[in-house]
Amino acid sequence: MRLLETDLQVLTRELSLYLEIQVPVGLFGSGVGLSLVLGFTAAFACYYLNSIAKKPQLVTGSESFSRFLQEHCPVVTETYCPTVWCWEGRVQTLLRPFITSRPPVEYRNELIKTTDGGQISLDWFDNNDSICFPDASTRPTILLLPGLTGTSKESYIRHMIQQSEMLGYRCVVFNNRGTAGETLLTPRTYCAANTEDLEAVIHHLHNMHASAPFMAAGVSMGGHRQMLEKLFDMNLVMKAKTIREFDKQFTSVMFGYRTVDDYYVDASPYRKLKSIGIPVLCLNSLDDVFSPGHAIPIETAKQNPNVALVLTSYGGHIGFLEGMWPRKCTYMDRVFKQFVQAVFEHGNKICSM
């Protein structure tokens, strides 16, 4: 509490000095208006520091995993201060794609075939200029998994690659079937419960760089109509007004589920958390518009020593904006950078938990 009071005093004092210099007192009716501005600012700062800027909840099923994160990934225990003028979840979610910058990234594209005749597009950032890991055969590799309809072009993916480049790592982006402008060769896209394409990509990467340390980072969760019309009534599908209606008419049918509820049950992380066998860190805001706090399986996560949840009070869905003008690094980017570095450089500790 003492820290919050100090921050409030500093913020109020600096604002007072600014207003005294920049704003003529006469404009505020002999100082009355100035007092109102200062009073409002002090009240807002007090509310922000007490109710908005908070440390995230760190939920783990293992004391050793918790100690590992606190030692090597301290950002998960720091106070997250969302951008003061857009901390609310829906605003953060909507604004991030428009506010954050898009770092330039040069990719090398690779198409790999699947057993059913389809193809998957991989975009590689080889980082051949890496000083820390000049040997490509042992350069740490991060598989990046974009969200629903996302591709290697997304700003959040580019920022993750930028953070990885600083550390000397190699990245490869897994573009789901039918996205990133690639031709859909079979009447099949992807869903949240099917991992066949992901497994094929992982095996492919292991075969290519068997000696390189490897990990994956996923964010949240397009197609071509002519191929899909062979199996689906696309006119009916395109009339869907909600995600549930789309999944009922399209996704659940494509992957053979009896009902859309059966698909949602199979896709839910509730039943999968207990079986996770490698250390996993999950970042989620409690005001996420798609994955709200009440839907997060906190108690289930506590039962698995390999799972850690970092839950911020604010941040929206893939938002986590911070700073007065959040163009560059976000809280999510900082968590990503520290965790991948912790795993690659101190993996012996995390593997011995």
Buried (B, 14 or more C-beta within 10 A) or exposed (E): EEEBEEBBEEBBEEBBEEBEEEEEEEEBEEEEBBEEBBEEBBEEBBEBBEEBBBEBBBBBBBEEBBEBBEEBBEBBEEEBBBBBEBBBBBBBBBBBEEBBEEBEBEBEEEEBEBEEEBBBBBBBBBBEEBEEBEEBEEBBBBBBBBBBBBBBBBBBBBBBBBBBBEBBBBBBBBBBBBBBEBEBBBBBBBBBBBEEBBEBBBEBBEEEBEEBBBBBBBBBBBBBEEBBEEEBEBEEBEEBEEEEBBBBBBBBBBBEBEEBEBBBEBBBBEEEBBEBEEBBBBBBBBBBBBBBBEEBBEEBBBEBBBBBBBBBBBBBBBBBBBBEEBEEBBBBBBBBBBBBBBBBBBBEBBEEE
